[in-house]
Amino acid sequence: MTVQFAARLIIFASILTTLAACPVPLPRGDTWESRQNIGDKVPDFIVPGKTARTDVLLALGEPDVTSENGMQFTYTRITSEGGVLFVMAAGGGAAGAGSETMTYRHLVILFDEAGVVTSARNERVSCSETLFGAGNSSYRSPPCSKPP
């Protein structure tokens, strides 16, 4: 078998697999580990020069990430914008592969040494993540956004 023939066979098998698989839509919504209290803008109660660290903690809870010196809090909300998973089953086994669009919202709050907010900003990143599974194993690509 020549290399060219093998390459054509792999391409043909890939196309056939994609056409034979059942597409399963992935729902939209927040992920199970996501915060529900972070929106697309900085909350109105956060006012630079006035809002204290304790006010932020009481309103939003423990941050997802805190800087070593405690002068930066980051809160993150992760939302799936939907996607598709192609599933194949045969002979008592199953496999699937797909892609899902994710939106990461990071609320970053900076404090001065007295514990008063100096600035707050929202960062929003959308990207695609890959999913794959076969038998009892699965793989999900690493998050495309990490807290600042």
Residue pairs with C-beta under 8 A, 6 or more apart in sequence:
17 88
18 86
20 88
21 86
21 87
21 88
21 96
22 86
22 87
22 88
23 84
23 85
23 86
24 84
24 85
24 86
24 87
24 96
24 98
25 82
25 83
25 84
26 80
26 82
26 83
26 84
26 85
26 98
26 100
27 80
27 82
28 79
28 80
28 81
28 82
29 79
29 80
30 36
30 77
30 78
30 79
30 80
31 78
31 79
31 80
33 78
34 76
34 77
34 78
34 79
35 64
35 75
35 76
35 77
36 77
37 60
37 61
37 75
38 60
38 75
38 76
38 77
38 105
38 107
39 77
39 105
40 105
40 122
40 124
41 122
42 107
42 120
42 121
42 122
43 59
43 60
43 107
45 51
45 55
45 59
46 56
46 109
46 117
46 120
47 117
48 117
48 118
48 119
48 120
49 116
49 117
49 118
50 116
50 117
51 116
51 117
52 115
52 116
52 117
53 73
53 111
53 115
53 116
53 117
54 115
56 73
56 109
56 117
60 75
60 107
63 73
63 74
63 75
63 109
64 74
64 75
64 76
64 147
65 73
65 74
65 76
65 147
66 72
66 73
66 74
67 73
70 111
71 110
71 111
71 112
71 113
72 108
72 109
72 110
72 111
73 108
73 109
73 111
74 106
74 107
74 108
74 109
74 147
74 148
75 106
75 107
75 109
76 104
76 105
76 106
76 107
76 147
77 104
77 105
78 102
78 103
78 104
78 105
78 143
79 102
79 103
79 105
80 100
80 101
80 102
80 103
81 100
81 101
81 102
81 103
81 126
82 100
82 101
83 98
83 99
83 100
83 101
83 128
83 131
84 98
84 99
85 96
85 97
85 98
85 131
86 96
86 97
86 98
87 94
87 95
87 96
88 94
88 95
88 96
89 95
93 134
93 135
94 133
94 134
94 135
95 133
95 134
95 135
96 131
96 132
96 133
96 134
97 130
97 131
97 132
97 133
98 130
98 131
98 132
99 128
99 129
99 130
99 131
100 128
100 129
100 131
101 126
101 127
101 128
101 129
102 126
102 127
102 128
102 129
102 143
102 144
102 145
103 124
103 125
103 126
104 123
104 124
104 125
104 126
104 127
104 143
104 144
104 145
105 122
105 123
105 124
106 122
106 123
106 124
106 125
106 145
106 147
106 148
107 120
107 121
107 122
108 120
108 121
108 122
108 123
108 147
108 148
109 117
109 119
109 120
110 117
110 118
110 119
110 120
111 117
111 118
112 118
123 148
125 144
125 145
127 144
127 145
128 144
129 140
129 141
129 143
129 144
130 139
130 140
130 141
131 138
131 139
131 140
131 141
132 138
132 139
132 140
133 139
